[in-house]
Each structure stands twice: as C-alpha cells, then as structure tokens.
Amino acid sequence: MNPTHVSELLERAAASVTPTETDPTSRLVSLGRRSVQRRRRAWGTASSVAAAAAVAAVVALPLGTAAQDRSEATGAPGTTVSLGGLSVAVPEGWRTSKVTTFDPCIAEPHTLYLAARWDPGYRRPKSGLPGSTPVKCTSEGQTWMAVVQEGVAQYLTPNRLVVKDGQLLQVEESDRPSMWTYRAFNDGNQATTAFISGDEKDREQLLKRTTWPAGPMAPAHGGLVLPDRIASATSEMPGMVGATDA
Amino acid sequence: MLRRAEPAGYEDFVASRYREIVRFGALLTGDGRLGEDLAQEGLIAAYRSWHRLSVPDGRPEAYVRQVMVRTAMRARRRRWRDEVPTEDLPDASRRGFADQSDLSVQVLASLRRLPADQRVVLVLRFWADASEAEVAQTLGVAVGTVKSRTSRALAALRASGLFVESSKETP
C-alpha cells in the first residue's frame, strides 16, 4: 500500500457520498441566521453582566488602576498595550504597529505588532523544492514581537511548558523565520499568542514585559504547585498534563 | 455598535462547495450522514464569520475545514453523536447515499474503526494533500505525532485486509 493507493481509495470513498440535503443553501442561511441571533442574545446577556461588574470594579478600585485595563489600545513607546487580555510594556525605542494579519516573515526589528490573526506562510514557496526559489525572511534573526489574537493552536505534546503570571504557557520554537510562540496551555483552540524573535536574552526580557491574565484559581482545599520551568511534559488531551521539573 | 452579518457571496459558496465539503466530512467521520452534519456545523460557523471570510484573502473553505477538523477531534473526547465503531454501515446510511460501491462502503467502515485522531490525520495527509507540518499546525500537535498517527492508521488499514487487493497492484 503506497500513499497513492490510500489517496485513491479515499477519493473513491468520498466520491460515493452524495449529500441528502436537497436545498443546502436555504437551510444553512436559515441555520446561520438563527445561530447569529442566539449568539447576540448570549452576548447581550453577558455584556449586561460584564457592564455591571465593571461599574462595581470602577467604584471599588482607584481610578488609576481602571485606566490601565483598557484593551486593544496601541500606545507610544514606554506605555503598555494590550490585546486579548495579554499586556506588553513597550520597550524604550520600540514602535507599535496594529495590523489585521501579521506576517512573521516581514516583521521589522524593534517593532511590537498587535494583530487579529497571523499568516503561517503555508503558501510561501519552501526552499529545496524543485522549481522553487528559497524564501529568505527579512525578519530572520531580528528582535521583534507580536501579540496575535488568533494565534497558534494548542499542542497536545508541547515542546516546553513554563509558568508565568500563574498561567501555564505552552512554548514552541518554529522556523521560517526563527521565532518562539507563547500561549496559555488551556482548552482554547487559538488563544492569544505572543510571538517573540531574538536571542535568548532579548526573548527573556520581552517575556518579562508581557503579562498574561491570571489563570484559574487553585481550589481552596489544595492544588498542584508547578515549577517555574518544566523540563518536559506530556499530554494526550487538554487539562491532563504529566510534567517534570528540571 | 454590532456589525450586521452580510451573507453576500455565502449562498454561492455553499451552492458550489457543499458537495465537496460534505465528502470531506464523510471521510473525517467515516459516515456520510455524520459527515453532512459535520459539514453543516462548519458552514454555520462560516456564516457567523462571513464578514471576514468574504474578503479576497478570506479563504472560507479553509476555515470551514478547520472547524470540521476540530469538531471531529473533539468527538474523540466528547463521544460526539455517540460514535461507535461497527463492522458494517448501518442501513440508514446506505439509504441516503446512492451509488456506493462495496469498496467505498468498506473504506468508510475502515475509517470509522480508526480512532478519530488517526482518521483525521489520514484524511488530511492523503485526501487534503497537506504536508506533515501543515497537519501538525492544524491539529496543534508535533510533527512526530503526525508521523506516528499516520503510521498507526496505515498499519490498521493494512491489518483490516481492505488494501490487500490494492497492494498487489503496487509495482
């Protein structure tokens, strides 16, 4: 059995399937509308609760603290910007840039990007393939950072887990360009992710400037205390992790 | 202010791609009817996000497929639709999908017997023609995990005897 045979058999099985829905367009538009309405109602309820909670918090807390909790604000160097609950104190001399889709391959040095999503570069020609021109990312080896709302997916077997701000973070290194991604190791599909490029010292400094929202509180009757740096971890499903410290 | 969803282009997308998306769902679940349910979940999710998928670089089908893959993977944990491996396709599945050859029925049954994570990897690698790295990124697993799941899935299919005839045709 070779890959071609498997592909052919799958193709044949797929071709044998005929949808039962005679008018899928009308049905899906109808289901889609209902889904949107349900979500709006749910968001409306949630917004009311959140607004009430926010009013209570503003009354209870000093005004200065409340002002720092603004999200999705692009600030000047020396200020703090936040996106998707993740905050970064902008280093001196850096600039911030708000983009819709972040492309790590063309990131500029000493720039902090805030983006809704990112381009993993699947359509970028890969070096080494016949007829393709090797791609050299201009951002390679530079120091930059991005906060992306729809970042990387959760890995079942992450390369490294670290604890920061009471939050268990999944840390992965990737190439094209060389960079590290940091995201909460929770059940979310694509959590807000920090992309950091630079040498180890730069990365650590940038990570120190980054604040994650606190993770879930440990139960009052006890819980697991995780080491700051975990040497290895295994997981077959989110929420169940076997971890060993260094 | 909430932005109203504009379904312009959505109907054309569904009309032109529905059949292929259902087929992808059928392979992901190993069942035509469940595959159609899965396809509809993906397409409803696309309707909700259509304002950002309908732009020139929106890639709505990639989005639908990603939703379907994640839903199929969650089925492993949540026993979605009480999926139970069986030797033969239930009669209900046969009635709704005409013109299925015995081999196609057997392929779907073999897929259904695979664990969801192996089935998804197999379909992405050999039907959607994704690279190991792309599958790893889509599923949020390491490339090594993709390799091992692919290997286990192929071994299971070989053990099922379904591919004996095909193997003989291999030069």
Contacts between the chains, C-beta under 8 A, distances in Angstrom:
chain1	res1	chain2	res2	distance
A	1	B	154	6.7
A	1	B	157	7.1
A	1	B	158	5.9
A	1	B	163	4.5
A	1	B	166	6.1
A	1	B	167	5.1
A	1	B	170	7.0
A	2	B	170	5.6
A	3	B	125	7.9
A	3	B	126	6.0
A	5	B	163	6.7
A	5	B	166	4.6
A	5	B	167	7.4
A	5	B	169	7.4
A	5	B	170	6.7
A	6	B	122	7.2
A	6	B	126	4.5
A	6	B	154	7.0
A	6	B	157	7.4
A	6	B	163	7.9
A	7	B	126	4.6
A	7	B	127	6.5
A	7	B	129	7.7
A	8	B	166	7.9
A	9	B	103	7.4
A	9	B	107	5.1
A	9	B	162	7.9
A	9	B	163	7.3
A	9	B	166	6.7
A	10	B	27	5.9
A	10	B	107	6.9
A	10	B	122	7.7
A	10	B	123	6.6
A	10	B	126	5.6
A	10	B	127	4.3
A	11	B	127	6.7
A	12	B	101	7.5
A	12	B	103	6.6
A	12	B	104	5.6
A	12	B	107	6.9
A	13	B	26	7.5
A	13	B	27	6.7
A	13	B	103	7.8
A	13	B	104	4.5
A	13	B	107	3.8
A	13	B	108	5.3
A	13	B	111	7.4
A	14	B	23	3.9
A	14	B	24	7.3
A	14	B	26	6.3
A	14	B	27	5.6
A	14	B	127	6.6
A	15	B	23	7.2
A	15	B	104	7.6
A	16	B	97	6.9
A	16	B	99	6.4
A	16	B	100	4.2
A	16	B	101	6.3
A	16	B	104	3.6
A	16	B	105	7.7
A	16	B	108	8.0
A	17	B	22	6.4
A	17	B	23	5.0
A	17	B	26	4.3
A	17	B	32	4.4
A	17	B	35	6.5
A	17	B	97	5.6
A	17	B	100	7.7
A	18	B	19	7.7
A	18	B	32	7.6
A	18	B	96	7.8
A	18	B	97	5.2
A	18	B	98	5.9
A	18	B	99	6.9
A	19	B	18	6.3
A	19	B	19	5.9
A	19	B	22	4.5
A	19	B	36	5.5
A	19	B	39	7.9
A	20	B	32	8.0
A	20	B	33	6.9
A	20	B	36	6.2
A	20	B	96	4.5
A	20	B	97	7.5
A	21	B	18	7.5
A	21	B	36	6.5
A	21	B	40	7.8
A	24	B	14	5.7
A	24	B	15	7.6
A	24	B	18	4.6
A	24	B	40	7.8
A	24	B	43	7.9
A	25	B	11	4.8
A	25	B	14	4.8
A	25	B	15	5.2
A	25	B	18	7.7
A	27	B	40	7.8
A	28	B	14	5.4
A	28	B	40	6.4
A	28	B	43	5.0
A	28	B	44	6.5
A	28	B	47	6.6
A	29	B	7	6.2
A	29	B	10	6.9
A	29	B	11	6.4
A	29	B	14	7.8
A	29	B	47	7.1
A	31	B	40	6.9
A	31	B	44	5.2
A	31	B	47	7.7
A	32	B	5	7.8
A	32	B	7	7.2
A	32	B	10	7.5
A	32	B	43	7.6
A	32	B	44	5.2
A	32	B	47	2.8
A	32	B	48	6.7
A	33	B	47	7.7
A	35	B	44	5.2
A	35	B	47	6.8
A	35	B	48	6.0
A	36	B	5	5.5
A	36	B	47	7.1
A	36	B	48	5.7
A	39	B	48	6.8
A	40	B	2	6.8
A	101	B	57	7.8
A	120	B	137	5.9
A	122	B	134	5.8
A	122	B	137	7.8
A	152	B	137	7.6
A	152	B	140	7.2
A	153	B	137	7.0
A	153	B	138	7.3
A	153	B	139	7.0
A	153	B	140	3.1
A	154	B	140	4.8
A	155	B	140	4.9
A	155	B	141	5.8
A	155	B	142	6.5
A	156	B	139	7.8
A	156	B	140	6.6
A	156	B	141	4.9
A	156	B	145	6.7
A	157	B	141	6.3
A	157	B	142	5.2
A	157	B	145	5.8
A	159	B	142	7.4
A	189	B	70	5.9
A	189	B	140	7.7
A	237	B	77	5.9
